[in-house]
């Protein structure tokens, strides 16, 4: 009777544990309704702004046409009305940019909305620069020339502007900066309505600047540094390269163009226009420099103007850098950092703090930098990661909850929480004298230098790989199970042997 009671107790405990595990699974994958609402609201705001920009573009053309048709000197009453309209439009641009920035620092956004937000900000920045040119020209048309005679670019009412760029990012020495998943590097000649401006040879030229902005870095050199302006006044630097490393120091690129323009008195004049500087980048001579370089660029973008950042701001910038580092399309990535991944990072690395400090970042990057480098650098691992066969950001306890419902030989691969950049394999190992519900879960570190395919190919006791959902907001944790031979068959690698780290089982 006592023996039967113990057996019944075992099964009762097992059923309770299964129920609790299922509840935790449901809780882990139930969307935060507050977050869902905030994302929906953010999408609504961006939709409204996008719709308003259609009307704004038409207003810009009306303003341009009105200014083009205005005589010189401009009638004061007519010019005042046009000036007032331009100022209202400028205020609208500034207010809209502030509204978008507020979303960026207050809501963890899905990749599609992050990409949309960036596109909106880029268009608004161009509009702001154009309106500033319009206003300068209009004031000149009314008040005449009060510029510095030594400034040869005065009164040309043109501006060279970087309108799209793939930075900040690390780039490899003498390798094309741009890839098809990124924003191209575009430079546009913006011109006021009445201005007559022509770039000499329609050519724009790039030069490198040190991050301090004071020292010219032309000695670093630029390959394919000159491009022609197209019919729309834009030059595309899609094959620009930098032949020398920057010694893990940040640099920027700036562009210039020699122009001819017609002064109001009809005289021809010449000037050199210089663009704004790009966001920073670092030219690496080898992949070993990536972790330090990428961490410095990420930290600068988050903390350049502040000592602390909101978690939402941090998560959005991290997502953008992650997608760039893993070479994914920012609008439709195959595997973004999911909401669950970000929750795991927030909980385990920042203790759910609402604000992130520079010190917090430094500690985080010591771990995450190695993780992201592994995702980026190893082709087999990169492919397995994108396909969901590397679960990645999951705790030891949570991995056990998932695997307890699986058959012996099922495995899940996660990032070690203590050993930065290393992988742990959690697998089901059935106890012969116990019910299946009491199957033990084994955790083993993959040895340094051993690829996942090489490791699994040597483990006859491991058969089924858990595949996680790769959506940003997954409705469930486990997408499917696939046999390892179908997953790793196309990969080859080498291995070395190390002693198991503390907290992990001896490997079979």
C-alpha positions in Angstrom: 0.0 0.0 0.0 2.8 2.4 0.9 4.5 1.5 -2.4 1.3 2.2 -4.4 0.9 5.5 -2.5 4.4 6.6 -3.5 3.7 5.8 -7.2 0.4 7.7 -7.1 2.2 10.6 -5.5 4.7 10.5 -8.2 2.1 10.7 -11.0 0.1 13.4 -9.1 3.3 15.5 -8.9 4.0 14.9 -12.5 0.5 16.0 -13.6 0.8 19.1 -11.5 4.2 19.9 -12.9 2.9 19.5 -16.4 0.0 21.8 -15.7 2.4 24.4 -14.2 4.8 24.1 -17.1 2.0 24.6 -19.6 0.9 27.7 -17.6 4.4 29.1 -17.7 4.5 28.4 -21.5 1.2 30.3 -22.0 2.4 33.1 -19.8 5.7 33.4 -21.6 4.0 33.7 -25.0 1.0 35.8 -24.1 1.6 39.3 -25.6 1.8 42.1 -23.1 -1.5 43.8 -23.9 -0.1 47.2 -22.9 2.8 46.7 -25.3 0.4 45.5 -28.1 -1.7 48.7 -27.7 1.4 50.9 -27.7 2.6 49.3 -30.9 -0.8 49.7 -32.5 -0.8 53.3 -31.5 2.7 53.8 -32.8 1.7 52.3 -36.1 -1.3 54.6 -36.3 0.8 57.6 -35.6 3.3 56.6 -38.4 0.4 55.9 -40.8 -1.1 59.4 -40.1 2.3 61.0 -40.6 2.9 59.1 -43.8 -0.6 60.2 -45.1 0.2 63.8 -44.1 3.5 63.7 -46.0 1.6 63.0 -49.3 -0.2 66.4 -48.8 3.1 68.0 -47.6 4.9 67.0 -50.8 2.2 68.8 -52.8 2.6 71.9 -50.5 6.3 71.8 -51.1 5.7 71.9 -54.9 3.2 74.7 -54.5 5.7 76.7 -52.4 8.5 76.1 -55.0 6.3 77.1 -57.9 5.2 80.3 -56.1 8.7 81.3 -55.3 10.0 80.5 -58.8 7.3 82.8 -60.2 8.0 85.7 -57.8 9.7 88.7 -59.2 13.0 90.2 -57.8 12.9 92.3 -55.8 9.9 90.4 -54.3 6.8 92.4 -53.2 6.9 92.5 -49.5 3.3 91.6 -48.8 3.4 88.6 -51.2 6.8 87.4 -49.9 5.6 87.7 -46.3 2.7 85.4 -46.9 5.0 82.9 -48.5 7.6 83.3 -45.7 4.9 82.7 -43.1 3.7 79.6 -44.9 7.3 78.2 -45.0 7.8 78.9 -41.3 4.6 77.0 -40.5 5.8 74.1 -42.6 9.2 74.1 -40.9 7.5 74.0 -37.5 5.4 71.1 -38.6 8.5 69.2 -39.7 10.2 69.8 -36.4 7.1 68.8 -34.4 6.7 65.7 -36.4 10.3 64.7 -35.9 9.9 65.2 -32.2 6.8 63.0 -32.3 8.7 60.2 -34.0 11.6 60.5 -31.6 9.2 60.1 -28.7 7.9 56.9 -30.1 11.5 55.6 -30.6 12.4 56.1 -27.0 9.1 55.0 -25.4 7.9 51.9 -27.4 9.9 48.8 -28.3 9.0 48.7 -32.0 8.9 45.7 -34.4 11.5 45.9 -37.2 8.9 46.9 -39.9 7.9 50.0 -37.8 11.6 50.8 -37.1 12.3 50.8 -40.8 9.3 52.9 -41.5 10.2 55.4 -38.7 13.7 55.8 -40.2 12.3 56.4 -43.7 10.0 59.0 -42.3 12.8 60.8 -40.5 15.0 60.7 -43.6 12.2 62.3 -45.7 11.5 64.9 -43.0 15.2 65.8 -42.8 15.4 66.5 -46.5 12.2 68.6 -46.3 13.7 70.6 -43.4 16.9 71.3 -45.4 14.9 72.3 -48.5 12.6 74.7 -46.6 15.7 76.3 -45.0 17.1 76.9 -48.5 13.7 78.2 -49.7 13.6 80.7 -46.7 17.2 81.9 -47.2 16.5 82.6 -50.9 13.2 84.3 -50.2 14.8 86.6 -47.6 17.5 87.5 -50.1 14.9 88.3 -52.7 13.3 90.8 -50.3 16.3 92.3 -48.5 19.1 92.0 -50.9 22.7 90.7 -50.4 24.1 91.1 -46.9 26.4 88.1 -47.1 30.2 88.0 -46.5 31.9 88.9 -49.8 34.7 86.4 -49.1 32.2 83.5 -48.9 32.2 82.3 -52.5 29.3 79.9 -51.8 27.0 82.7 -50.6 23.8 83.3 -52.6 24.1 80.0 -54.5 21.2 78.7 -52.4 22.2 75.1 -52.8 23.2 72.4 -50.3 24.9 69.0 -50.6 23.3 66.5 -48.3 23.7 62.8 -47.3 20.1 61.6 -47.7 20.6 57.9 -47.1 23.4 56.0 -45.5 24.2 52.5 -44.1 26.1 53.9 -41.1 26.9 53.6 -38.2 28.5 50.2 -38.8 31.8 48.4 -39.0 33.2 47.9 -42.5 36.0 45.7 -43.7 39.2 47.1 -45.2 38.9 47.3 -49.0 35.5 45.7 -49.1 32.4 47.4 -50.6 30.6 49.2 -47.8 27.1 48.7 -49.1 25.2 45.4 -49.3 21.7 44.8 -50.8 20.0 44.6 -47.4 21.1 48.1 -46.3 20.3 51.7 -47.1 22.6 52.8 -50.0 24.9 55.8 -49.5 23.2 58.6 -51.4 24.2 62.2 -51.7 21.8 64.8 -53.1 22.2 68.3 -54.4 19.4 70.4 -53.0 18.6 73.6 -54.8 16.3 76.6 -53.9 13.4 77.4 -56.4 15.1 80.2 -58.3 18.7 79.0 -58.0 20.6 78.2 -61.2 23.2 75.7 -60.0 25.3 73.2 -61.9 27.9 70.8 -60.4 31.1 70.9 -62.4 31.1 67.7 -64.4 28.1 66.7 -62.3 30.6 65.0 -59.9 30.6 64.5 -56.2 33.7 63.4 -54.3 34.1 61.7 -50.9 36.7 62.2 -48.2 37.2 60.6 -44.8 37.2 62.7 -41.6 38.5 61.7 -38.2 35.8 61.5 -35.5 37.2 64.6 -33.8 36.3 66.6 -36.9 39.5 68.6 -36.8 42.0 66.3 -38.5 41.6 65.5 -42.1 42.0 61.8 -42.7 42.5 61.9 -46.5 45.6 59.8 -46.0 43.3 56.9 -45.3 42.1 57.0 -48.9 38.8 56.2 -50.6 38.3 53.9 -53.5 35.6 54.8 -56.0 35.4 58.2 -54.3 33.7 60.1 -57.1 30.3 59.6 -58.6 28.1 61.5 -61.1 24.8 63.2 -60.1 21.8 61.6 -61.9 19.0 63.5 -63.4 17.4 64.0 -60.0 20.6 65.5 -58.6 21.6 62.4 -56.5 24.9 60.4 -56.5 24.8 56.8 -55.4 28.1 55.5 -53.8 27.2 51.8 -54.0 30.8 50.6 -54.5 32.7 52.9 -52.2 35.6 51.2 -50.3 38.2 52.2 -47.7 41.6 50.6 -48.4 43.1 51.2 -44.9 42.0 50.3 -41.4 41.2 53.1 -38.9 42.9 51.3 -36.0 39.5 50.8 -34.3 39.0 54.6 -34.3 35.7 56.1 -35.5 35.8 58.1 -38.8 33.1 59.7 -40.9 32.8 60.4 -44.6 31.9 63.8 -46.1 31.3 64.8 -49.7 32.1 67.9 -51.8 31.2 69.2 -55.2 32.5 72.2 -57.2 29.5 74.2 -58.6 28.8 77.0 -61.1 25.9 79.2 -60.3 24.3 82.4 -61.5 24.2 85.3 -59.2 21.1 87.5 -59.1 22.9 90.2 -61.1 23.4 87.6 -63.8 27.1 87.1 -63.2 28.5 83.5 -63.2 30.3 82.4 -60.0 32.0 79.3 -58.6 31.9 77.7 -55.2 32.6 74.4 -53.4 29.8 72.8 -51.5 30.5 70.4 -48.6 27.9 68.0 -47.3 27.0 67.1 -43.7 29.2 64.4 -42.2 28.0 60.8 -42.2 27.3 58.8 -39.0 30.5 57.2 -37.7 32.0 53.9 -38.9 35.2 51.9 -38.2 37.3 50.3 -40.9 38.5 46.9 -39.7 41.6 45.1 -41.0 40.4 41.7 -39.7 37.3 40.2 -38.1 39.0 40.0 -34.7 38.4 43.8 -34.4 34.7 43.5 -34.8 33.5 43.0 -31.3 35.3 46.1 -29.9 34.5 48.2 -32.9 30.8 47.3 -33.0 30.4 47.8 -29.3 32.0 51.3 -29.5 29.6 52.3 -32.3 26.5 51.0 -30.6 27.5 52.7 -27.3 28.1 56.0 -29.1 24.7 56.0 -30.8 22.9 55.3 -27.6 24.8 57.5 -25.2 26.3 60.3 -27.3 23.9 62.9 -26.0 22.9 61.3 -22.7 24.3 59.4 -19.8 21.2 57.1 -19.6 18.7 55.7 -22.1 15.3 54.3 -21.6 15.0 50.5 -22.1 12.8 51.1 -25.1 15.4 53.4 -26.7 18.1 50.9 -26.0 16.1 47.9 -27.4 15.3 49.8 -30.6 18.9 50.8 -31.3 20.1 47.3 -30.4 17.6 45.8 -32.9 18.9 48.1 -35.7 22.5 47.2 -35.0 21.7 43.5 -34.7 20.0 43.4 -38.0 22.9 45.2 -39.7 25.5 42.9 -38.1 23.6 39.8 -39.1 23.1 41.1 -42.6 19.3 41.0 -42.7 16.7 43.1 -44.5 15.7 45.7 -41.9 12.0 45.8 -43.0 11.5 42.0 -43.4 14.2 40.2 -41.5 14.3 36.5 -41.4 15.0 36.4 -37.7 14.9 39.7 -35.7 15.6 39.8 -32.0 12.1 38.7 -31.0 10.0 40.3 -28.2 10.9 37.2 -26.1 14.6 37.7 -26.9 14.5 41.3 -25.8 12.5 40.4 -22.6 15.2 37.8 -21.8 17.9 40.3 -22.3 16.1 43.0 -20.2 15.4 40.5 -17.4 18.8 38.7 -17.2 21.2 41.5 -18.2 19.5 44.6 -16.8 17.3 43.2 -14.1 14.3 44.8 -15.8 15.6 48.3 -15.2 13.6 51.0 -17.0 16.8 53.0 -17.7 20.2 51.7 -19.0 23.4 53.4 -18.0 26.8 53.3 -19.8 28.1 51.0 -17.0 25.2 48.7 -17.6 26.0 48.7 -21.3 29.7 47.8 -20.8 28.7 44.8 -18.7 26.1 43.7 -21.2 28.4 44.0 -24.2 31.0 41.8 -22.6 28.4 39.0 -23.0 26.3 40.1 -25.9 29.2 41.2 -28.1 30.5 37.6 -28.2 27.1 36.2 -28.9 26.5 38.6 -31.8 29.9 38.0 -33.2 29.2 34.3 -33.3 25.9 34.9 -35.1 27.6 37.2 -37.6 30.9 35.4 -38.2 30.2 31.7 -38.6 28.3 30.8 -41.7 26.9 27.5 -40.5 25.9 29.0 -37.2 24.4 32.0 -39.0 22.2 29.9 -41.2 21.1 27.7 -38.3 20.4 30.8 -36.2 18.3 32.4 -39.0 16.3 29.1 -39.5 15.5 28.9 -35.8 17.6 25.8 -35.0 19.6 27.7 -32.4 17.1 28.7 -29.8 19.6 31.1 -28.3 18.1 33.5 -25.7 16.5 31.2 -23.2 17.3 30.3 -19.6 18.4 26.9 -18.4 15.2 26.5 -16.4 13.0 27.5 -19.4 14.8 25.1 -21.7 14.1 22.3 -19.2 10.4 23.2 -19.2 10.2 22.9 -22.9 12.2 19.6 -23.2 10.3 17.8 -20.4 7.5 17.3 -22.9 9.7 16.0 -25.6 11.0 12.5 -26.4 14.5 11.2 -25.5 17.1 12.4 -27.9 15.5 15.8 -28.4 17.8 18.8 -28.0 17.7 22.5 -27.7 20.7 24.8 -28.3 21.0 28.0 -26.2 23.6 30.6 -25.3 25.4 30.0 -22.1 24.5 32.6 -19.5 27.8 32.4 -17.7 30.2 31.6 -20.5 30.0 34.5 -22.9 29.7 33.4 -26.5 29.6 29.7 -25.7 26.8 27.3 -26.6 25.0 24.9 -24.3 23.1 21.9 -25.6 20.1 20.9 -23.4 18.9 17.4 -24.3 16.4 14.8 -23.0 17.9 11.8 -21.4 15.3 9.2 -20.3 15.7 7.6 -16.9 15.1 3.8 -17.4 13.4 3.3 -14.0 11.2 6.3 -13.9 8.1 7.5 -15.8 8.7 9.6 -18.9 7.6 12.7 -17.0 10.7 12.4 -14.9 13.0 12.3 -17.8 16.2 14.1 -16.9 17.6 17.1 -18.9 21.3 17.2 -19.5 23.2 20.4 -20.2 26.6 20.3 -22.0 28.8 23.1 -23.3 30.0 22.7 -26.9 33.8 22.8 -26.9 35.5 25.9 -28.1 36.3 25.6 -31.8 33.7 23.0 -32.5 30.8 23.9 -34.8 27.3 22.8 -34.0 27.1 20.5 -37.1 30.4 18.8 -36.2 29.3 18.4 -32.6 25.9 16.9 -33.4 27.3 14.6 -36.1 29.2 12.7 -33.4 26.4 12.3 -30.9 24.3 9.2 -31.8 22.2 9.8 -28.7 21.0 13.2 -30.1 18.4 13.0 -32.9 15.8 15.7 -32.9 16.4 19.5 -32.9 13.9 21.9 -31.5 13.1 24.7 -33.9 12.0 28.0 -32.4 9.6 30.5 -34.0 11.6 33.3 -35.6 8.9 36.0 -35.7 9.3 39.2 -33.8 6.2 38.5 -31.7 5.9 34.7 -31.7 2.6 33.1 -30.7 4.5 30.0 -29.5 8.0 29.0 -28.5 8.5 25.8 -30.5 7.8 25.9 -34.2 8.7 22.3 -34.9 11.1 19.4 -34.4 13.4 18.2 -37.2 15.8 15.3 -37.4 19.4 16.6 -37.1 20.6 14.8 -40.2 18.2 16.8 -42.3 19.4 20.0 -40.7 23.2 19.7 -40.4 23.9 17.4 -43.4 25.2 20.2 -45.6 27.7 21.6 -43.1 31.3 20.5 -42.2 33.7 21.8 -39.5 36.5 20.8 -37.2 36.6 20.3 -33.4 38.8 20.4 -30.4 38.3 19.1 -26.9 38.0 21.1 -23.6 37.1 20.2 -20.0 33.4 20.9 -19.2 32.7 24.2 -17.4 31.3 24.4 -14.0 27.5 23.8 -13.9 27.4 21.6 -17.0 27.4 17.8 -17.3 30.1 15.6 -18.7 29.5 14.9 -22.4 28.8 11.4 -23.6 
